[in-house]
Amino acid sequence: MIGYLRATGIAPHTLFTGAGYGPAPLGADEGAERPAPDRLADLDCPAWLAPRLEASLGPSFEPVMRTLQDRAPVFLRVNSARADVETARTVLVQDGIATRPSPLSPSALEVIENARRVQTSAAYRDGLVELQDAASQAVVDMLPLDGVTRILDYCAGGGGKALALAARTGAKIHAHDADPRRLVDLPPRAVRAGAEITVVPPAGLRDDARYDLVLVDAPCSGSGAWRRSPEGKIRFTRDRIAELTALQGRILEQALRHVAPGGVLAYVTCSMLDDENSQRVEALAQHAPVERLVDRQFTPLDGGDGFYCALLRHEPGGR
């Protein structure tokens, strides 16, 4: 807090007075002037991680790190199965919730007033909107759905992307996660959204099950969303990134087995590190029958969280 006050031009001693509810006056050491922070401290970036992030982000590194120091915006996804964007905005206004469209996705609304009311609002209760970051929605917009009849959300977690897919397609959607506890809220969310999604437990996913589209939203550093969970940046270590990249590689191998020949494997993370993104795709492509169709890196400079998405076609004749 002392550092924050100094960074914003407020002399700490004017608030640390001990009067009323104010904190006690600062001690001599606490009140002493400090030298200006170095570049990485000013950016609030772990020194060991900075070279990897800078190599991944290039000239965007400093602006992105500064953006991560601010509060993240709150976004909603309008459920097109229940309402169009303008209808959803009108219903939200009735509960005092003001929004504006986001350029990242046609279904995304940024909440600009009374975000805390969203989950008690009529629009949320009746399934017109869901809480979902705009970049996460943009990733779902990238997924090719023409001719797709079977979809597997392989690392579904809470099921946000499965629900967004259900709003876009009538394809059969299966949601799977290695930890079934993450999926417990999906059935009631699907009912509220008017979506049909089948939860498939790990033991229920047959080895020979094949899908036209398999989405892998892999466990990752979460570096694209650190402004939502700053603790993740503090706790992230070299050992952890090694564990994650190894896990991501295994998950991609496992998920590819469920992609029908000619189908698409979509690899997604909320990371901005090449270690977890393009390098994992390149490692898979070195020995697996896949063709990279497209990839894209979103950063907080685009308006939402940082996300990566690569679309890989499973070439016919592959395993």
N, C-alpha and C positions, 0 to 999 in steps of 0.2 A: 504493500500500500504506500509506503514511503517512496519507493521508486516510481510508482504510478503518479503520485502527486508531483514529484519533481519533473517527470516527463511531460506533464500537462501544464507546467508553469505555476503550480500552486506551492507556496512555501509550507512544508509540513508543519512547522511550529504554529501556524495559524489555526490548525485543526486539532493538533495534539496538545490540548490545553488542560484537560482534566475537568473542565467545567461541564455541568449537566451530564449528558451522555457521552461527551467527548472522551477519547482515550487519554491516558496519562501523558504528561509532557515527556518528550524524548530525552533519553540519557545523552551524555556527552558523545559516546561512540555512535549512537543511532542518529544524532543530529549532525554529525560531522559531514562535511561535503565529500562527495566521492568523485573520483576522476570520471570523465565521460566514458560510457561503455564502448567496448570495441565493436566492430561491425557486426559480428555474429551475435554478441550479447544484445545489441540493439535490435537485431532481427528476431531474437528469441529462438535461435536455431542451435541445436546441439553441434558442437564443433566437429565431432566425428562424422556426422551425417551431412553436413553442409556440402562437401565436395560431390557426394552422390546426388543430392537434390539439385545442385547447381548444374551438374552435367546433364541431368534429366530435363530441367526447365530452361536452361540457357539464359537469355536476357530477362526472362520473366521471373527469375529466382527471387530477387529482392522485392519486386512488387507483390509477388504471391505471398512471401513470408510476412510482409507487412499486412496484407489482407487477412491472413490467418490470426492476426492479433485482435481483430474486431469481432463483434458478435455476429453469428451467422444469421442470415435472413430465414424467415419461416415461409415455407412453400406448401401449397395444396395442389393435389391432382384432382381435376374435375373428372368424375366418373361418367363417361359418355353414355354408359348404359342407363344412367338415371337422369342426367340433365346435360344441357349444353352450358357453355362457359357463362353466358350472360344470365341464364336462369340461376346458376349456382351463386353468382355474385349478388344477385338480387336477394336470394334467400339468406345469404350471409349478412347482408346489410341489415336485415330484420333483427339480427342478434348483435348489431353494432360492430360487425367485423368488416373492415374496409380492405379491399384487395386491388391489385392491378395485374394485368397480364405480364407474363415473363416471356422474353424473346427466345428463351432456350427450348420451350416446348409449347405447342398449341393448347395443351391441357393444363399448363402450369399457371398458378396464381400466386403472387407474392402477397403475404399478409402485411399490411402497413399500419393497421390499427387493431388493437385488442386480440392479439394472437392467443392470449391465455384463455379466451372464451371458445376457441375452436372446438375442443372435444366435448363441450356441453351444448353446442349449437345444434339447431334443427338440421342444418345442411350436413353436418357430420353424422348425426344420429340416424338420418334417413339414407345415408350412403351416397349422397351427392358429391362429397369430397373425401379425400384421404390425405393425411399428412405424408408428403413425399418430396424430397429435394428436387429442384427443377432439373439439375444435371442428371439425376437418376432417371427422371422421366425422359430426358433427351436420349439416354442410352436405350431405353425400351423403344423409343421411336426409331432407332437405327435398325432394329431387328427385322429381318425380312420375313414376311408372313404370307406372301402369295403362294398358294398351293400347299400351305402347311396344314396338316390335319392332326399331328401329335407333337406336343411340346413337353419337354422335361425341364423344370427348374431344379437343377441338381443340388445347389447349395441355397435353398430357398429362404432360410432364416425365418423372419417374420412374415414373409410372403408378399411384400410390397410390390415387387416386380411381377410376380405371378398375377396379382390382382390387376396391375396395369396392363398386362398382356390380355387378360380376360376381357377387358374393356375394348380391346382392339380387334379381337378375333373370336370366332366360334369354334376354334380348334379345341381338341381335348387337351387339358393341361394337367400334368402331374407335378406335384410339389414334393421334393425330397430333401432331407437334411441328415447329415451324419448324427446330429443330436436332435432327436424328435421333440425334445422339450421346447426348442425354438419355434416349433410349428403349432403349439397349442392354441394360439390366438387366431390362427388362420381360418379355421372353419366358421367361427362367428363373424369374422371380418368379411368372409366371402358371402355369407347370408346377407349381411347388411348391404353389400355392394351388388347383390343380385348376380353373383358370379358362380360358375360351376368349376370347382378345382378339387381334384382328388389328391389327398395326402397319402404319399407312399412311404412307409417306414423303411429303414435300411434293409430289413429282412424281406420286404415285399418287392424290392426292385430286382427283377429277374436278370440274370446275366445276358439273356438273349433279347431283352427289351430294346427296341430301336425306335428312334424319334426323328422327325424331320428337322427339329430345332432343339438343341440342348443348350441351356443357359447356365453358365458357371459364374456366379458372383462369389468369387473366391475369398476366403479369409485373407486379410492383408494388414498392412501397417495402419491403415486408416488415415494416412498422411493428408489425403485430400479433404478430410473432415476434422482436422485437429482443432479448428475453432469451435467445434461442437463438443469436443472432448479433449481439452488441453493436456490432461494427465497422460494421454497416449503418447504425446511427444516426449514427456519427461521419462516415461518408463521404457521407451523404445531403446533397444540395444543392438550391438553387432550380432550377438548370438541369436537374438530374436529374428532379425532379418534373414539369417541363414536358415533358421527353422521354417520361416514362412515360405521362402522361395522353394525349399525342398518339398514342403507340403503342397504348394501350388502346382509344382511339377507332377506330383503323384495324382492330384485331383484331375488335372487335365488329361493324363493318361487314362484314368478310370472313366471319365466322362466321355471321352472319344469313343469308347467301346459301345456307347449307347446311341451314337449318331449313325443314322442310316446312310449308306453310300449315296453321295450327292447331297446329303443334308448339311446343316450348318451348325458349327460349334461356336457359341458366342462366349468369349472370355472377358469378364468384367472385374475390375477392382475399384475401390475408392482410394487408390494410391496414386501418387505422382512420381513414383520412383521407377526408372527403367528396369531396375533389378526385378521388380515384381510384375512388370508389364511387358514391354516389347521383348525383353530378354527371355521371358518365359515362353512367349510365342515362338521366338526364334529357336529356342531349345527343342520345343516340340516338333517344329517343322523340319529339323535336321534328320529325324528318323521316322516321322509319322506321315501318312499320306494325306496331307492337308495343303490347301492353297489359301493364302491370306487374301481375303477380298478387300478388306478395308480396316483401318484402325483409326482411332481418334482419342486424343487426350484433352479432357476438359480440366480447367483450373478454376480456382475461385475468381480469377479475373473475368471469367465468362458470366459470373453472377451467381452460380450455385456452388456446390462442393466440387472437389477435384475427383474426376472419374476417368477411367480408361476403358475402352471397349475395342476389341478386335473380333472380326467375323472371319471364321475359317471354314472353308468347304471341305468336307470329307470326300475325297476323290473316289469315284466309282472304282471298284476293284480293290479298294483298301480293306483293311480288316474291319 
